[in-house]
Amino acid sequence: MRRFHGLTALLLVVVLTGCSTTTDPDATNDPAEGFNRGVYAFNEELDTYVLKPASEGWTRVTTSGVRRGVDNFFSNLQAPGYILNDALQGKAAGAGRQSVRFVMNSTVGVLGIFDPADAWLGLEPRPEDFGQTLGVWGANSGPYLVLPLFGPSNGRDVTQYPVAHYTNLMTYIALDTLTMGSLTAINVVNTRARADGAAQLRDDSAVDPYVFTRSAYRQYRQDQIYDGNPPLEDDPYAEFFDEMDSDSNQAE
């Protein structure tokens, strides 16, 4: 999926810039760095001993097509949230495109397992969340945070989780705890399997994986808020991103 290509490109930028950082907490806006590093270490342990082995097992028993279909299915369940946030951001055309995607993929695409909206109409998935909406409205990102299980975030982006919960169709179709837990586990393991390349890149390239992740997350969110076209002063590597996107599209 293209959103994984975008994340990989952002991770590569951090590598190419040498993972530079500063110990000035005002510059990094990470006043709770000690606490954040502790949560980061916990998440890494969870990934090492639970998520990574589970994703490797999942990869062995599934094909890339199956994993793509699973990803499509869960992304489609989140589509109402994407549509709502497009509307809140004043992107009427984007909300319309995502509405067409949702209807077409939910019907012709067999509950979203397939993506005919992209294949036939060129309507690519455009995930939008409430953290992005607040960013478009001009809200400051606030201090950097690392959340247990969820990973990197900030004071603004934590707002996306309750909104995403109530706009995700899975909240309403999974009527019991067991079903919700099972579907969530499949989604998490499948997502981890599909993002394995980016995770490996971070581990192999970063002098300090914590700083690497923090920098990559900030650039990734900035890119999302500006729909891939952040102001030049905020994105000195715009040409690099364009080249990466072009290479990714040619490889597909």
Secondary structure, DSSP 8 states (H G I E B T S, - for coil): -HHHHHHHHHHHHHHHTTT---S-HHHHT-TTHHHHHHHHHHHHHHIIIIIHHHHHHHHHHS-HHHHHHHHHHHHHHTHHHHHHHHHHTT-HHHHHHHHHHHHHHHHTTTTTTS-HHHHHH--------HHHHHHHTT----SEEEETTTEEEETTGGGHHHHHHHH-THHHH--SHHHHHHHHHHHHHHHHHHTHHHHHHHHHH-SSHHHHHHHHHHHHHHHHHTTT---TTT-TTHHHHHHHHHHHHHH-
